[in-house]
């Protein structure tokens, strides 16, 4: 895996140098000069810890959660201390976790703090656990400005919930709740490539989701992270491809719009993605910030995070200073996640010729059937391309993210990581 990702990195960056993350950070973040900036807030608390979940989380404790939110508000103040007087326009705000709804009573404070400095144009999204699907909870989050929700279903079928160590999901309860409280986007997350899972199983979940009130679904592959305690065996590459192709064909036959590798919507307006943005600011434990020339990640430790903030310091654990080609690779990776790439947007962002930088690679990908060129000059991913992107994304995840997160879960402030 590391060989494949290393060779790809060297080819696309035209350099043998690895990605180097150092224990450093800027006292001011130059986000005010970034266009298409998004916001992300991480709430790391869960009622129960799922063995397969790789994200930064810990069991919910009310006192610790309140201490964390107090620190989060102070982090917002630290990051925005030197902003201009007028609010900066941003694309969106997403709350992830963990289970952000566990801090539902304090969401208004966080949103109000961000609204002082940012003008959020495309709405606020929040992740929910099926246990959060109660009318009172949904009214609370809607009243503070949340317009998009993503419900972590994983599967409506008990046999797969058992494999994942989760309890049954009451689809009728979710339907009844959504019929009383509406949102611009109602997304439901599912995991595919579980042991014994068939296309009919996934199709049943997709149909149920849209029948009970979803207008958007995300179907993510199961990935076996080394640092999790999950013992679920991985599905073979051949089986995964067959499943992904059938799911894609089925969704397209139903008229659903594909807006990323793993997401489909039954209306053009429905969307939910905290990743596919040119630049973003992250607040909270493990939250990442991507700017024009740098990428930084906050500590994974709640206690270390709160201590840093109390000392009026950024909670940054690691920072990478991008070489131009490195930043281009990051840009291409996440743009292609949306299954489309417009070379003109690339050229505007980097002030560089797309053809000169990556014309050969994209023409080769077109020849191999991974991409097709549209009339407007943009590239669209084929089914074949989507599968191999998904396949490579798993290599990338296990070679880079798995290694980095595994270290950061054990070291609050790592000295240096090379990838």
Secondary structure, 3 states (H helix, E strand, C coil): CHHHHHHHHHHHHCCCCCCEEECCCCCCCCHHHCCCEEEEEEECEECCCCCCCCCCCEECCHHHHHHHHHHHHHHHHHHHCCCCCCCEEECCEEEEECCHHHHHHHHHHHHHHHHCCEEECCCEEEEECHHHCCHHHHHHHHHCCCCEEEEEEECCCHHHHHHHCCCCCCHHHHHHHHHHCCCCEEEEEEEECCCCCCHHHHHHHHHHHHHCCCCEEEEEECCCCCCCCCCCCCCCHHHHHHHHHHHHHHHHHCCCEEEECCEEECCCCCCCCCCCCCEEEEECCCCEEECCCEEEEECCCHHHHHHHHHCCCCCEEEEEECCHHHHHHHHHHHHHHCCEECHHHHHHHHCCCHHHHHHHHHHHHHHCCCEEECCCCCEEECHHHHHHHHHHHHHHHHHHHHHHHHHHCCCCCCCEEEC
